[in-house]
Amino acid sequence: MTRETAPHGVPRSTLRAADLLPTGSLGLRSRKMRALLSGLGIAIGIASIVSVLGVTNSSQSALLAQIDQLGTNLLTVANGTGAQGAEQILPTTATPMIRQLPHVQAVAPTAKLAGVNVYRNDHVAQGRTGGRSVRAADASLLTTLDGALLSGRFISNDDSPVTVLGYSAAETLGITNVSGTDRVWLGGHWYNVVGILKPFVLAPEIDQAAVVSFESAGHLLGYDGHPSRIYVRAATEYVTDVAGVLAPAANPEDPSHVAVSRPSDALTAQLQVKQSGAGLILGLGAIALLVGAIGIANVMVIAVLERRTEIGLRRALGATRVHVAAQFLTESLILAALGGIAGVFIGVGVTVGMAVNKGWSTLIPAEALWGGLLVSVAAGAVAGLYPAVRAAHLPPTDALRTT
């Protein structure tokens, strides 16, 4: 702070911009623990905002990439559900009729075999199914679903008592690799396990199933030839058109009972759920930021009361009200800015850690970084305004008075 002479010869005090930082940080440097705790609220609020935006964008990017990879042109056809969600049968003509539709690229019929269960051996109680099912299918299933094998081979179109296990079914049965000797007790018969499937994101019901051939199901398990769920791959640009004619093609006599769905819509719905959840957490982050701003305001008010003598002395030496206000406002801004910077680093760290753990690409919006800093500084300005004005209006004589 320097003193200049006004035009009428009256000394005038000036405060250089370069002096604001050391002057404004004096209180923070002398009360480090208080400054740390005060800035913690701002840091938590900014960290919440940055991490939520970062994690949400990273997970959404991974999910969108997964949707693009799996394709949005897969459709499923089912004839409604019965009691307890049991799949109902479709007409035997459903598969050949669907295959004749234009713009249909692949069709894979499957049938969930009611009353047929799979067990690790023949000593397991009948009711302990572990959520597993048995499905009949043919070789077209793997290609239509763009699936892959974790180990072994897929079923062939013959009546051999062999099965391929879905990923979750294999885990439940305790079979993690095809050794050539593994077998399961399936529908009252021993079936050799010849393969294990990788997870099907768009067809989770396959993950929980033991898949057998239609021929084997008809020969040993009483399969009557009716499919219960048909997977259809359509040309991407004609998916909507194909979906509109699948029901009457599958069941011309009663198309209203045929359910046609697009599995990728479930993944898209996950995006909406995550966005709504992110909005809630952002609201909680904003509340934490507000609490942090209130904490800074409270600390600054206490600082003004504790430093009355300093304020009075500065005013007596010629400091103007503007200079005193600038000092305390700068202190509040520094405190909020440091909290904001810490919050950004914490938020980035949380996002990177989550992305690495989940195998996502880290994607943090630039707006979350500079926006977080701007919001923290704005919160500091609002929080420090009242204490700064209060300090500026302390009369020097009252400020210097001791009690």
Disulfide bonds with the S-S distance in Angstrom:
none
